[in-house]
Amino acid sequence: MRWTVLGCHSPYPAPGGATLGYLLEADQKRILIDCGSGVLAQLAKMMPIHELDAVFLSHLHHDHISDFFVLQYALLVASNQQKRKRPLPVWAPAEPAHWYAKLSYQNLIDKRPIGTESVSIGKLTFSFHRTDHAIPCYAIRISDGKKTILYGADAGPKTDWLAMGRKPDLFVCEATYLHQELPAHPIGHLSAKQAAEAGVALQAKRLLLTHLYPERDPEPLGEEAQAVFPGPCQVSRIGMQIDV
Ligand SMILES: [Zn+2]
């Protein structure tokens, strides 16, 4: 499986950057995980947008979905040009309902709610686990039968990571704060140190930090996490590819 960072900033992009989005290439499928602001411009460097096989949206906050509405237009154009003849399968939480309703667009989207049941696409299995966040948000565990990627989405410190299965080959976890900056009342996000601690508890083989404040130097985040996490630990940058 190949994991490409298309966007890693939050809550708005850095200059030339993008908020959250990742391309998963595996089993001859190309699947978009989250679709934040600026993600489509990065995706278009990799492939024709209309050739996507599926989309998963971890939750319906704008920094994870804003470009999804522009993706709908790319599908419309491709459909009019006979380049795409089938709806795009999209999985997303059904809440908040007014945002879930907006994910449909003519007959171009085959929309399905994320729930407790796992989803199979070819040899790939996607399973979903609620995180500690302000609205329903799901971590996504992806397996090709041999290796696993755990995408932690947005997740606060009450997230039950161990319910998601141990030893992911790659754990993609948010690092919104340096630990000393954590707000007194956590609001569904983690520090780099907490991300590393979750990685240790999960016995993750590799850690990738994401959900980065665009005006922060990313280096101290990596150093804070690497002081706790014993394995390879990287801070996301757009275009980074990890083969699992
Ligand atoms: Zn969020």
Residues whose N, C-alpha, C, O or C-beta is under 5 A from the ligand:
A	BS01	ZN	H61 D154
